[in-house]
């Protein structure tokens, strides 16, 4: 009998891993990767994808004070949500200010181009934890496959194991997961890029 399985993917983490591997990050890659996480003895009930839409809005440039517009499309998230078995859980991308380029020459007159905007993803790890807890409390699956390197997921992983679910941590290519995540997973599964 196949083990009922839920796959949870931290999109921000997977995007970073894809960039490091020089892979084009798009819905097709995400779908292939998600299905590669599932083994023959597992039945995929759902794939939950967690990410943020690009920042949209206007912020004040650090030197000139002029407005700098950001326009991002969430069309790709709709494409992912339309894939079979996929559900998208959205966090929020927050603007956190500007960071000065460390390569700027000391004493040089600064311009807006010498600063890079900084954004922070909010709410994704909480949503992952809530979904792990919900699937665990209701015994809706027997295994949870987790694609992340966020140690904030450890309490939810502990909860899942106490509820009797098996937790499988995905190791992306040759990147070693955080030791805390390894310690609280039942299995570690390595997935190569396709």
Rosetta blueprint (number, residue, H / E / L):
1 X L
2 X L
3 X E
4 X E
5 X E
6 X E
7 X E
8 X E
9 X E
10 X E
11 X H
12 X H
13 X H
14 X H
15 X H
16 X H
17 X H
18 X H
19 X H
20 X H
21 X L
22 X L
23 X L
24 X L
25 X L
26 X L
27 X H
28 X H
29 X H
30 X H
31 X H
32 X H
33 X H
34 X H
35 X H
36 X H
37 X L
38 X L
39 X L
40 X L
41 X L
42 X E
43 X E
44 X E
45 X E
46 X E
47 X E
48 X E
49 X E
50 X E
51 X E
52 X L
53 X L
54 X L
55 X L
56 X L
57 X E
58 X E
59 X E
60 X E
61 X L
62 X L
63 X L
64 X L
65 X L
66 X L
67 X E
68 X E
69 X E
70 X E
71 X L
72 X L
73 X L
74 X L
75 X H
76 X H
77 X H
78 X H
79 X H
80 X H
81 X H
82 X L
83 X L
84 X L
85 X L
86 X E
87 X E
88 X E
89 X E
90 X E
91 X L
92 X E
93 X E
94 X E
95 X E
96 X E
97 X E
98 X E
99 X E
100 X E
101 X L
102 X L
103 X L
104 X L
105 X L
106 X L
107 X L
108 X L
109 X L
110 X L
111 X L
112 X H
113 X H
114 X H
115 X E
116 X E
117 X E
118 X E
119 X E
120 X E
121 X E
122 X E
123 X L
124 X H
125 X H
126 X H
127 X H
128 X H
129 X H
130 X H
131 X H
132 X H
133 X H
134 X H
135 X H
136 X H
137 X H
138 X L
139 X L
140 X L
141 X L
142 X L
143 X E
144 X E
145 X E
146 X E
147 X E
148 X L
149 X L
150 X L
151 X H
152 X H
153 X H
154 X H
155 X H
156 X H
157 X H
158 X H
159 X H
160 X H
161 X H
162 X H
163 X L
164 X L
165 X L
166 X E
167 X E
168 X E
169 X E
170 X E
171 X E
172 X E
173 X L
174 X L
175 X L
176 X L
177 X L
178 X L
179 X H
180 X H
181 X H
182 X H
183 X H
184 X L
185 X L
186 X L
187 X E
188 X E
189 X E
190 X E
191 X E
192 X L
193 X L
194 X L
